[in-house]
């Protein structure tokens, strides 16, 4: 049944009791609850995620996002003053050059173009002879972030003699580190001279997990903010619909005749930002890099030819599949590039037959996407049902299967 389409973001708002925002992941992963939403009958069922095999069929295909979350919060300090700063990685910008990133910085007003930042983390001790991570702020973005370029400094070469290498910031002093409240320098054990150390290596070592702003509890095991199949680093936030799968559950589904394929979309923090303009048609969707390789394309096409269902694990997988279909006039072919696809009510889905998803923030692009898939009215009823039944919401919360 067709519904009247609204373009007002205020119509996609709702009030959620704070106690329903999940602060910690449930154990085991597949013990989370599962709200079944049947689009044809507008009926709901309450199950657990481990029961999902009851609702998929031999010949169905799960498509999941294999992106891995980077430890994207980098504590550091200004090279000039030693003042503490934090850099939050949003998205890598290879279009600008190697090791360029779009970031958020704090305190933003003090980090202007040309500012240099050094990074380090740990206990006590003297500066190590080896590599350290540094960055230069290059420009301000329209959204208020910063474009920064990361480089590797070498403390051994910089401390020899009075001069410094051209284009490389001097190694920070012990006093600068102590003023910033962080010392000693990072230790990188990668062979004599550290010739093979990369910027990504140092980010992985020094960074902290970038939990969403509505999570206030400490995450004791960072792997619980990764899916069990995550393998390609690059996200600033987890593709959370996949957090419910365990290796055993995936193996059970495979034995049942369900196939599993993977795509990649590196999730940016824009996914948590509410839409600020009242008319959603004025919203500017952020660009994200996506990848759908030849094996995944073959799996999808085989499934569609055989009459199986393509079930997207999460909104990020939906955006990859539907983006590629739009680029290729409804066909699925290998693709690597950017997408700005913004799915709102009224969108006609070309590939996705069913969707696994968590419960999303009000006024968000993700809530618009699921409303486009199941209808605004049905999603509103599903969210009210979930609140009545005390489901857990957001990243560490429970899941929906929309059929």
Secondary structure as UniProt FT lines:
FT   HELIX           9..12
FT   HELIX           18..20
FT   HELIX           29..31
FT   STRAND          33..38
FT   TURN            39..42
FT   STRAND          43..48
FT   HELIX           49..55
FT   TURN            58..59
FT   STRAND          61..65
FT   STRAND          67..69
FT   STRAND          73..78
FT   TURN            79..81
FT   STRAND          84..92
FT   TURN            94..96
FT   TURN            98..99
FT   STRAND          100..106
FT   HELIX           108..110
FT   TURN            113..114
FT   STRAND          116..119
FT   STRAND          131..140
FT   TURN            142..143
FT   STRAND          146..154
FT   HELIX           155..158
FT   TURN            166..167
FT   HELIX           174..179
FT   TURN            180..181
FT   HELIX           192..194
FT   TURN            195..196
FT   HELIX           199..206
FT   TURN            213..214
FT   HELIX           222..225
FT   TURN            228..229
FT   STRAND          232..235
FT   HELIX           240..244
FT   HELIX           247..255
FT   TURN            256..257
FT   STRAND          259..265
FT   HELIX           269..272
FT   HELIX           280..282
FT   STRAND          288..292
FT   HELIX           294..306
FT   STRAND          310..313
FT   HELIX           315..327
FT   TURN            328..330
FT   STRAND          335..339
FT   TURN            345..346
FT   STRAND          354..358
FT   TURN            362..363
FT   HELIX           365..374
FT   HELIX           376..388
FT   TURN            389..390
FT   TURN            395..396
FT   STRAND          399..402
//
